[in-house]
Amino acid sequence: GKHESPMPILSVEGVGQLSFPVPALQARELIAAAAERAPYGRGDQTLVDESVRKVWQIAPEKISFEGKSWASKFEELVGRVAGGLGLPPKEVRADFYKLLVYDEGGFFQAHRDTEKAGGMFGTLVVALPSAHEGGELLVRHAGREVVVDLRGTDPGEVGFAAFYADCEHEVRPVVSGHRVCLIFNLILASRQRDGDAQPPDERPFVQGAAE
């Protein structure tokens, strides 16, 4: 959906503070000064193959966030996401993973996210205001497919999508402009404390109902 929010004071090493909506010139500067081709995982391998994934990534250590208003609104967004995924908001946090820039022709074929940190159960995509065509996000699970269009140029809101790590998803090719988005790992605090999540044992209740 969309979430009303002031933009962060977001600075990138070698580029400086971003403007919103992100101008095409600054998007090209991001690619030239700070980005590298994003890899993808296949089994235990990490590969770069532009026939599978064509997108630029900027590592978190090159990026700084500031702004109290952004912090409070982002916390509100994470709570909204947690509720939408059926989880207690206070148990979920979003750890910044990377910034992605899709330029013209950029895409990512269907894949599932690997769990990159202890307690990770899903991914949050936050699309920053930037003019572009194409680049829709497709999410599939259990025979259902949803097409999510996160495009927007209003500097007073961001587009977002959150999904569990076992959902297959892809990004359609960007036809023109630049798709600029922040990627966060969704972490469930109880999984960090207790290890892998275990399903509840419902057998006593089933037996009672049967009787």
Kinemage of the C-alpha trace (Angstrom):
@kinemage 1
@onewidth
@group {chain A} dominant
@subgroup {mainchain}
@vectorlist {calphas} color= white
{ca gly a 1} P 0.000 0.000 0.000
{ca lys a 2} L 0.936 3.641 0.526
{ca his a 3} L 2.088 5.173 3.814
{ca glu a 4} L 2.060 8.892 4.478
{ca ser a 5} L 5.457 9.890 5.799
{ca pro a 6} L 8.061 12.651 5.630
{ca met a 7} L 11.095 11.515 3.702
{ca pro a 8} L 14.256 10.588 5.598
{ca ile a 9} L 17.365 12.722 5.484
{ca leu a 10} L 19.111 10.041 3.453
{ca ser a 11} L 22.765 10.533 2.495
{ca val a 12} L 24.855 8.240 0.322
{ca glu a 13} L 28.639 8.145 0.355
{ca gly a 14} L 30.035 9.815 -2.757
{ca val a 15} L 26.689 11.351 -3.708
{ca gly a 16} L 25.384 13.336 -0.741
{ca gln a 17} L 21.814 13.881 0.396
{ca leu a 18} L 19.045 12.565 -1.832
{ca ser a 19} L 16.263 14.767 -3.155
{ca phe a 20} L 12.650 13.554 -3.408
{ca pro a 21} L 11.287 12.554 -5.774
{ca val a 22} L 14.721 11.223 -6.738
{ca pro a 23} L 15.823 13.095 -9.911
{ca ala a 24} L 17.068 11.012 -12.829
{ca leu a 25} L 20.469 12.752 -12.662
{ca gln a 26} L 20.896 11.839 -8.997
{ca ala a 27} L 19.805 8.247 -9.644
{ca arg a 28} L 22.539 7.983 -12.267
{ca glu a 29} L 25.012 9.469 -9.764
{ca leu a 30} L 24.030 6.772 -7.258
{ca ile a 31} L 24.836 4.094 -9.811
{ca ala a 32} L 28.123 5.668 -10.903
{ca ala a 33} L 29.489 6.631 -7.489
{ca ala a 34} L 28.246 4.066 -4.995
{ca ala a 35} L 26.538 1.059 -6.577
{ca glu a 36} L 27.533 -2.403 -7.732
{ca arg a 37} L 25.628 -5.100 -9.575
{ca ala a 38} L 23.419 -7.025 -7.142
{ca pro a 39} L 24.027 -10.777 -6.936
{ca tyr a 40} L 21.494 -13.502 -6.239
{ca gly a 41} L 21.704 -16.731 -4.290
{ca arg a 42} L 21.546 -20.227 -5.828
{ca gly a 43} L 21.998 -22.947 -3.248
{ca asp a 44} L 25.148 -22.068 -1.326
{ca gln a 45} L 26.464 -19.890 -4.183
{ca thr a 46} L 26.249 -16.114 -4.661
{ca leu a 47} L 26.227 -15.203 -8.342
{ca val a 48} L 26.007 -12.125 -10.569
{ca asp a 49} L 24.063 -12.876 -13.746
{ca glu a 50} L 22.256 -10.054 -15.543
{ca ser a 51} L 20.007 -12.564 -17.328
{ca val a 52} L 18.524 -13.433 -13.903
{ca arg a 53} L 18.853 -10.199 -11.940
{ca lys a 54} L 19.689 -6.793 -13.376
{ca val a 55} L 19.713 -4.205 -10.612
{ca trp a 56} L 22.199 -2.009 -8.768
{ca gln a 57} L 22.717 -2.253 -5.008
{ca ile a 58} L 24.270 0.092 -2.444
{ca ala a 59} L 25.536 -1.416 0.810
{ca pro a 60} L 24.135 -0.131 4.130
{ca glu a 61} L 27.531 1.094 5.361
{ca lys a 62} L 27.463 3.710 2.568
{ca ile a 63} L 24.086 5.064 3.674
{ca ser a 64} L 22.993 7.163 6.638
{ca phe a 65} L 19.439 7.913 7.826
{ca glu a 66} L 18.429 10.901 9.899
{ca gly a 67} L 15.208 12.648 10.821
{ca lys a 68} L 13.060 12.104 13.923
{ca ser a 69} L 9.824 12.387 11.967
{ca trp a 70} L 10.934 9.665 9.552
{ca ala a 71} L 11.931 7.381 12.450
{ca ser a 72} L 8.538 7.659 14.150
{ca lys a 73} L 6.596 7.239 10.907
{ca phe a 74} L 8.730 4.249 9.905
{ca glu a 75} L 8.042 2.632 13.300
{ca glu a 76} L 4.356 3.189 12.586
{ca leu a 77} L 4.767 1.513 9.180
{ca val a 78} L 6.510 -1.522 10.690
{ca gly a 79} L 3.653 -1.863 13.174
{ca arg a 80} L 1.167 -1.714 10.299
{ca val a 81} L 3.138 -4.387 8.434
{ca ala a 82} L 3.356 -6.650 11.494
{ca gly a 83} L -0.398 -6.442 12.044
{ca gly a 84} L -1.032 -7.186 8.386
{ca leu a 85} L 1.121 -10.316 8.622
{ca gly a 86} L -0.678 -11.450 11.772
{ca leu a 87} L 2.130 -10.734 14.239
{ca pro a 88} L 2.416 -8.651 17.426
{ca pro a 89} L 3.838 -5.246 16.368
{ca lys a 90} L 6.147 -5.039 19.385
{ca glu a 91} L 7.744 -8.354 18.425
{ca val a 92} L 8.733 -7.256 14.909
{ca arg a 93} L 11.562 -5.003 13.828
{ca ala a 94} L 12.897 -4.058 10.388
{ca asp a 95} L 16.680 -4.145 9.853
{ca phe a 96} L 17.970 -2.129 6.891
{ca tyr a 97} L 19.586 -4.450 4.338
{ca lys a 98} L 20.393 -2.407 1.209
{ca leu a 99} L 19.263 0.263 -1.238
{ca leu a 100} L 18.378 -0.894 -4.748
{ca val a 101} L 18.277 1.128 -7.963
{ca tyr a 102} L 16.577 -0.349 -11.024
{ca asp a 103} L 17.397 1.643 -14.137
{ca glu a 104} L 15.842 1.128 -17.567
{ca gly a 105} L 15.694 -2.609 -18.311
{ca gly a 106} L 16.287 -3.582 -14.676
{ca phe a 107} L 14.395 -6.636 -13.374
{ca phe a 108} L 14.621 -9.674 -11.082
{ca gln a 109} L 13.302 -13.090 -12.108
{ca ala a 110} L 11.074 -15.148 -9.803
{ca his a 111} L 12.850 -16.201 -6.595
{ca arg a 112} L 12.474 -16.632 -2.855
{ca asp a 113} L 14.462 -14.682 -0.287
{ca thr a 114} L 16.993 -16.467 1.872
{ca glu a 115} L 16.844 -15.845 5.618
{ca lys a 116} L 19.835 -13.548 6.044
{ca ala a 117} L 19.730 -13.076 9.822
{ca gly a 118} L 18.616 -14.897 12.942
{ca gly a 119} L 14.897 -14.480 13.424
{ca met a 120} L 14.296 -13.230 9.867
{ca phe a 121} L 10.900 -14.313 8.545
{ca gly a 122} L 10.177 -11.870 5.718
{ca thr a 123} L 11.076 -8.820 3.642
{ca leu a 124} L 9.829 -5.239 3.598
{ca val a 125} L 10.248 -3.177 0.412
{ca val a 126} L 9.895 0.602 0.739
{ca ala a 127} L 9.737 2.421 -2.612
{ca leu a 128} L 11.056 5.977 -2.461
{ca pro a 129} L 9.351 8.595 -4.644
{ca ser a 130} L 10.905 8.405 -8.115
{ca ala a 131} L 9.479 8.682 -11.617
{ca his a 132} L 9.505 5.442 -13.594
{ca glu a 133} L 7.356 3.111 -15.678
{ca gly a 134} L 7.195 -0.645 -15.153
{ca gly a 135} L 8.971 -2.373 -12.294
{ca glu a 136} L 5.832 -3.914 -10.756
{ca leu a 137} L 6.343 -6.420 -7.944
{ca leu a 138} L 4.686 -9.836 -8.347
{ca val a 139} L 4.222 -12.006 -5.252
{ca arg a 140} L 3.015 -15.630 -5.450
{ca his a 141} L 2.092 -18.178 -2.813
{ca ala a 142} L -0.125 -21.269 -2.696
{ca gly a 143} L -1.532 -20.700 -6.174
{ca arg a 144} L -2.318 -17.009 -5.616
{ca glu a 145} L -0.584 -14.111 -7.412
{ca val a 146} L -0.686 -10.420 -6.499
{ca val a 147} L 0.696 -7.612 -8.668
{ca val a 148} L 1.887 -4.632 -6.611
{ca asp a 149} L 2.583 -1.256 -8.218
{ca leu a 150} L 4.704 0.802 -5.791
{ca arg a 151} L 5.263 3.750 -8.135
{ca gly a 152} L 4.816 7.270 -6.824
{ca thr a 153} L 6.320 10.747 -6.999
{ca asp a 154} L 4.589 12.352 -4.003
{ca pro a 155} L 7.336 13.347 -1.513
{ca gly a 156} L 4.796 12.961 1.303
{ca glu a 157} L 4.338 9.192 1.015
{ca val a 158} L 6.133 5.934 0.258
{ca gly a 159} L 4.921 2.754 -1.375
{ca phe a 160} L 5.548 -0.462 0.538
{ca ala a 161} L 5.106 -4.231 0.321
{ca ala a 162} L 5.869 -6.894 2.917
{ca phe a 163} L 5.808 -10.665 2.466
{ca tyr a 164} L 7.018 -13.847 4.113
{ca ala a 165} L 10.334 -15.301 2.951
{ca asp a 166} L 8.680 -18.395 1.459
{ca cys a 167} L 6.678 -16.281 -1.020
{ca glu a 168} L 7.991 -16.431 -4.578
{ca his a 169} L 8.314 -12.945 -6.039
{ca glu a 170} L 9.770 -11.084 -8.999
{ca val a 171} L 10.220 -7.550 -10.311
{ca arg a 172} L 9.045 -6.828 -13.845
{ca pro a 173} L 11.403 -4.877 -16.140
{ca val a 174} L 11.564 -1.113 -15.680
{ca val a 175} L 10.534 0.486 -18.963
{ca ser a 176} L 11.814 3.986 -18.226
{ca gly a 177} L 13.131 6.062 -15.342
{ca his a 178} L 14.546 4.694 -12.087
{ca arg a 179} L 12.936 2.535 -9.388
{ca val a 180} L 14.658 3.349 -6.072
{ca cys a 181} L 13.781 1.289 -3.017
{ca leu a 182} L 14.953 0.413 0.476
{ca ile a 183} L 15.034 -3.267 1.469
{ca phe a 184} L 14.569 -4.346 5.086
{ca asn a 185} L 14.805 -7.767 6.722
{ca leu a 186} L 11.802 -8.388 8.975
{ca ile a 187} L 12.944 -9.916 12.265
{ca leu a 188} L 10.754 -11.650 14.850
{ca ala a 189} L 12.276 -11.125 18.289
{ca ser a 190} L 10.880 -14.353 19.761
{ca arg a 191} L 12.587 -16.400 17.031
{ca gln a 192} L 15.917 -14.806 17.910
{ca arg a 193} L 15.437 -15.809 21.540
{ca asp a 194} L 13.974 -19.249 21.005
{ca gly a 195} L 15.621 -20.405 17.767
{ca asp a 196} L 13.587 -21.782 14.895
{ca ala a 197} L 9.851 -21.348 15.217
{ca gln a 198} L 7.960 -24.506 16.172
{ca pro a 199} L 4.340 -25.179 15.251
{ca pro a 200} L 1.995 -25.645 18.207
{ca asp a 201} L 0.981 -29.205 19.100
{ca glu a 202} L -2.770 -29.346 18.450
{ca arg a 203} L -3.149 -33.113 18.902
{ca pro a 204} L -4.792 -32.969 22.367
{ca phe a 205} L -7.410 -30.539 21.054
{ca val a 206} L -8.048 -32.665 17.964
{ca gln a 207} L -8.479 -35.752 20.123
{ca gly a 208} L -10.843 -33.892 22.455
{ca ala a 209} L -12.936 -32.650 19.543
{ca ala a 210} L -13.072 -36.142 18.054
{ca glu a 211} L -14.308 -37.579 21.335
